[in-house]
Amino acid sequence: MSMQVAKTLDLKGLSCPLPIVKTAQAIKELASGELIEALATDPGSVADFNAWCRSTGNELVEQTEQDGVYRFVIRKK
């Protein structure tokens, strides 16, 4: 299944809470159902993005890690 990401955020090098703050700001620009991709290097972002998606109702579609870069794909509610 191919996913069409509407926006990609490079959040590498940022520490908590900036990856979540910047994602929350950017997702406001998307239409409901669109996907945003966030790339982060903060290991704490894994728990942060999971908690943020649960609390906001946005869907964490995919979460991967490769070479210290965490990739999150989130569908706007």
Backbone bond lengths (Angstrom), bond angles and torsions (degrees), N, CA, C in turn:
res aa  C-N    CA-C-N  psi(-1)  N-CA   C-N-CA  omega(-1)  CA-C   N-CA-C  phi
1 M - - - 1.452 - - 1.523 109.59 -
2 S 1.288 116.43 126.99 1.459 122.21 -179.58 1.525 109.74 -91.57
3 M 1.313 115.66 132.08 1.463 120.23 178.32 1.516 109.08 -106.69
4 Q 1.328 116.43 134.79 1.455 121.63 178.07 1.529 108.43 -100.04
5 V 1.324 116.08 104.94 1.462 121.21 -179.57 1.524 108.68 -83.25
6 A 1.331 115.85 125.76 1.468 121.21 -178.47 1.526 111.98 -78.22
7 K 1.331 117.02 -31.37 1.461 120.54 -176.45 1.522 109.45 -152.00
8 T 1.329 116.57 140.37 1.462 121.97 176.11 1.524 108.76 -117.83
9 L 1.318 115.85 133.32 1.460 121.89 178.15 1.521 109.60 -112.44
10 D 1.329 116.76 126.77 1.459 121.55 174.74 1.530 107.34 -94.54
11 L 1.317 115.67 101.77 1.463 121.71 -176.48 1.527 111.32 -109.26
12 K 1.330 115.92 16.29 1.464 120.65 -177.32 1.532 109.86 -64.21
13 G 1.329 115.15 136.92 1.462 120.79 179.13 1.520 113.60 90.34
14 L 1.323 117.70 -9.61 1.461 120.65 179.54 1.525 110.18 -91.23
15 S 1.327 115.37 144.23 1.464 120.86 178.13 1.517 110.41 -104.57
16 C 1.318 114.87 161.87 1.461 122.60 177.66 1.528 108.95 -52.69
17 P 1.291 119.35 136.49 1.466 129.28 6.99 1.533 114.02 -99.50
18 L 1.334 118.22 10.94 1.470 120.55 -172.02 1.536 115.06 -58.63
19 P 1.342 120.54 -41.68 1.470 117.78 178.62 1.537 112.89 -57.77
20 I 1.328 117.08 -40.46 1.462 120.78 179.08 1.526 110.68 -70.90
21 V 1.322 117.27 -43.23 1.460 121.49 -179.23 1.532 110.38 -59.95
22 K 1.325 116.68 -47.28 1.466 120.28 -178.95 1.534 111.64 -67.79
23 T 1.328 117.23 -35.65 1.462 120.51 177.18 1.522 110.26 -66.99
24 A 1.328 116.63 -42.90 1.471 121.13 179.56 1.527 110.74 -61.28
25 Q 1.331 117.12 -38.83 1.464 120.64 178.45 1.529 110.55 -67.62
26 A 1.323 116.60 -45.08 1.465 121.18 -175.31 1.527 112.51 -69.99
27 I 1.317 117.17 -34.02 1.469 119.72 -175.65 1.528 110.75 -69.29
28 K 1.316 117.19 -21.79 1.467 121.54 177.65 1.528 111.55 -62.27
29 E 1.338 116.56 -26.92 1.465 121.55 -178.10 1.528 112.39 -79.69
30 L 1.334 117.42 -12.15 1.459 121.30 -175.86 1.521 111.57 -92.12
31 A 1.322 114.95 156.27 1.460 120.94 173.76 1.524 108.72 -82.99
32 S 1.311 115.85 157.00 1.459 120.76 178.22 1.525 109.52 -57.06
33 G 1.335 116.23 133.04 1.461 121.31 179.87 1.513 114.35 94.59
34 E 1.340 117.77 -15.36 1.465 120.02 179.32 1.526 110.29 -76.21
35 L 1.329 115.11 158.06 1.469 121.77 -176.92 1.519 111.09 -105.54
36 I 1.334 114.98 142.18 1.458 121.54 172.40 1.529 106.77 -123.81
37 E 1.328 115.38 140.19 1.460 121.62 179.43 1.523 107.44 -111.62
38 A 1.329 116.00 130.94 1.461 121.32 178.73 1.521 108.62 -121.25
39 L 1.337 116.31 130.17 1.462 122.78 178.71 1.521 108.12 -113.97
40 A 1.336 116.70 119.46 1.462 120.89 -175.63 1.527 110.34 -134.60
41 T 1.331 115.96 157.12 1.463 120.84 177.77 1.531 111.68 -113.39
42 D 1.310 118.36 -7.90 1.461 122.16 179.56 1.534 109.29 -76.32
43 P 1.352 117.97 115.76 1.469 120.11 179.90 1.528 112.83 -57.12
44 G 1.318 117.36 -28.18 1.458 121.57 178.38 1.517 113.04 -68.55
45 S 1.329 115.85 -15.46 1.468 119.11 -178.71 1.523 111.88 -66.14
46 V 1.334 117.96 -24.48 1.472 120.73 179.32 1.526 109.76 -60.37
47 A 1.314 116.54 -53.36 1.468 120.55 178.25 1.525 111.03 -66.37
48 D 1.329 116.26 -38.52 1.464 120.31 -178.41 1.527 111.89 -62.43
49 F 1.328 117.40 -47.64 1.462 120.13 -178.45 1.529 111.39 -67.07
50 N 1.336 117.09 -38.35 1.463 119.98 176.70 1.526 110.83 -60.63
51 A 1.312 116.81 -47.65 1.466 121.63 -179.29 1.530 111.08 -66.12
52 W 1.319 116.92 -41.94 1.459 120.91 -178.78 1.528 110.79 -63.87
53 C 1.323 116.89 -42.64 1.470 120.12 178.74 1.529 110.62 -63.65
54 R 1.313 117.25 -42.98 1.473 120.20 177.97 1.525 111.03 -61.03
55 S 1.326 117.06 -42.95 1.466 120.12 -175.06 1.528 112.85 -76.05
56 T 1.340 117.71 -25.66 1.468 120.17 -177.73 1.522 112.99 -98.65
57 G 1.336 116.98 -16.07 1.463 119.86 -177.93 1.517 113.46 86.84
58 N 1.341 117.36 -0.83 1.463 120.14 174.52 1.525 108.13 -73.85
59 E 1.343 116.28 150.22 1.467 120.45 -175.32 1.526 111.39 -97.79
60 L 1.333 116.05 124.70 1.460 121.20 173.83 1.524 106.22 -82.11
61 V 1.326 115.77 101.19 1.459 122.41 -173.79 1.520 111.17 -78.31
62 E 1.320 115.64 -40.04 1.463 120.23 -175.93 1.516 109.89 -149.76
63 Q 1.338 115.38 143.08 1.458 121.27 176.74 1.520 107.66 -142.72
64 T 1.329 116.57 120.20 1.459 120.74 -179.96 1.528 109.06 -135.79
65 E 1.330 114.86 166.32 1.458 121.05 176.18 1.519 107.94 -139.76
66 Q 1.331 115.97 131.65 1.461 120.20 176.64 1.519 108.50 -145.32
67 D 1.317 116.06 124.11 1.467 122.60 178.19 1.531 112.61 53.61
68 G 1.338 116.59 39.54 1.458 120.50 176.73 1.518 114.73 82.10
69 V 1.322 117.24 4.29 1.471 120.91 177.39 1.525 108.23 -108.78
70 Y 1.315 114.59 122.86 1.461 121.20 179.58 1.528 108.37 -94.69
71 R 1.341 115.36 131.49 1.466 120.80 -178.43 1.519 108.45 -116.74
72 F 1.309 115.23 126.63 1.459 121.74 179.39 1.533 108.25 -122.01
73 V 1.318 116.19 130.81 1.458 120.42 173.69 1.521 105.87 -115.75
74 I 1.329 115.51 122.62 1.459 121.96 -173.08 1.521 109.46 -123.33
75 R 1.334 115.36 133.23 1.473 120.93 175.92 1.520 108.15 -97.70
76 K 1.342 115.66 125.59 1.457 120.07 178.60 1.519 109.62 -66.88
77 K 1.321 116.16 136.13 1.467 120.45 -179.43 1.509 111.76 -69.02
